[in-house]
Amino acid sequence: MEQALADLLYGFGVALQPTNLMWVVIGVVLGNLIGVLPGLGAMTTISMLLPLTYVIPAVPAILMLAGIFYGSMYGGAICAILLNLPSHPPHAVTCIDGYPMTLNGRGGAALGVTMMASFFAASVGIALMVFVSPLLEAVAFKFGPTEISAVMLLGLLAGSTMARGSPLKGIAMTLFGLFLGSIGTDVSSGIQRYTFGLPDLADGVDLAALSLGLFGIADFLLTVDRREVSTTTTRITMRQMMPTRAELKRSILPMLRGTGVGAIFGAMPGTGPTITTFVAYALERKISKSPDRFGKGAIEGVTAPEAAAHSKTQIDFIPTMSLGIPGDPVMALLLGALIIKGVNTGPQLITEHPDVFWGLVASFWIGNLLLMVLNVPLIGIWVRLLRIPYRFLFPSALFFIAIGVYSTHNNVFDILLVAVFGCVGAIFLLLEFPVAPVVLGFVLGPMIEENFRRAMVLSRGDLMTYLERPISATFIVLCLALILLQFYSYLRLSSSPRPAQAMH
């Protein structure tokens, strides 16, 4: 514990350096703004700013991108509560009781409790990261290419099979991502793979172009005909944000339970924040003595989902940074940003790049504290920004996407790639195929291939090495268990009677 606290103090020294602190502030403020604006999620914003990581050092780059991620969670709650507008899917459940509280004149109290729950849950998540990650560091020397490729295979399977919707669709999208990750020049042999004679594909597909197309352009194409959001000026004062003693008392246990739900789901790769918030809400309604209050302005229905979302957001960084397994698509992008900077994630990250790891952990507390302070005066500004017509927002975003992608390699071909992936992503979304596993497969695929090759060289081509080594064998068993669980779930669903049959 003493060593963990000493490392955390070192992290504060890194995060409080003027340059790094400036990027933390930029990240959380921008994330807060993005959380308010409908359609522009953390994924799209981080994709747009990914080219910026080429020109700034690794530490400020990851601090800014992480700030955008958890900052957007704060902003999303504001519109859900005040305007019944779930800017992003995780906050849809917050609308159920948040907006009725606003109609009852308690919108300020809902925001106040949300900020308290968010800060508490984030702090618990950060504390777990501080004390759990060094335990993973202790076994880091036991991780060779065999173990690393087995861990990443588990992450790949979990991310594809636990995606929202059909597991088969998730697996198909992961395979598509693996295919895209294999495009380019093979590192070992120097042979070009799937480049179709195009010299621009010799270095592979650019991560920024892929993510911007799938998440930015595709979303814009599907929402281009959206109606304008009509808003009224909403003014929330500090006094209005103070909950009553009764509201605070009713919020404490849901806050703790929501934090626990977020912690459990945060350790499970592939489970997004949307699932987490709905599970937390369903749990509160299930154990409530008066479930009929839910949907009419129950403060527990706001506190628990928001605490779960923020707890999961912070704990998502544990498997991403310590094991190299991204918990969700945003984590996969952050993993890609670190790879761009030459920082290899995994158990060795804490020892090889302590400034990146501990600086990031310390910046979480600084960023969350900044969000608590900044949100009070900024709420009115964020609500007014929703008056910007979508016809202006859409072309502006497209312009910045094109500039951002072009600036990465100064190559027009990357802009064409964004357009192609945007159209492909829109088709996938229309067919209800999840696009998030594509990024997961794209990021993890080359890393699995590289470590698998090393493992085969060291074992002289013997696949049994994965079962002979205890750590890799454990992860292989978990992979098989995950596959069997999916088969069991499929058979259970197919054997259950359909509603139409049950009526006869």
Buried (B, 14 or more C-beta within 10 A) or exposed (E): EEEBEEBBEBBBBBBBBEEBBEBBBBBBBBBBBBBBBBBBBBBBBBBBBBBBBBEBBBBBBBBBBBBBBBBBBBBBBBBBBBBBBBBBBBBBBBBBBBBBBBEEEBBBBBBBBBBBBBBBBBBBBBBBBBEBBBEBBEEBEEBBBBBBBBBBBBBBBBBBBBBBEBBEBBBBBBBBBBBBBBBBBEEEEEEBBEBEEEEBBEEBBBBBBBBBBBBBBBBBBBEEEEEEBEBEEBEBEEEBBEBEEEBBEBBEBBBBBBBBBBBBBBBBBBBBBBBBBBBBBBBBBEEBEEEEBBEEBBBBBBBBBBBBBBBBBBBBBBBBBBBBBBBBBBBBBBBBBBBBBEBEBBBBBBEBBBBBBBBBBBBBBBBBBBBBEBBBEBBBEBBEBBEEEBEEBBEEBBEBBBEBBBBBBEBEBBBEBBBBBBBBBBEBBEEEBBBBBBBBBBBBBBBBBBBBBBBBEEBEEEEEBBEEBEBBBBBBEBBEEBEEEBEEEEEEEEEEEEEEEEEE
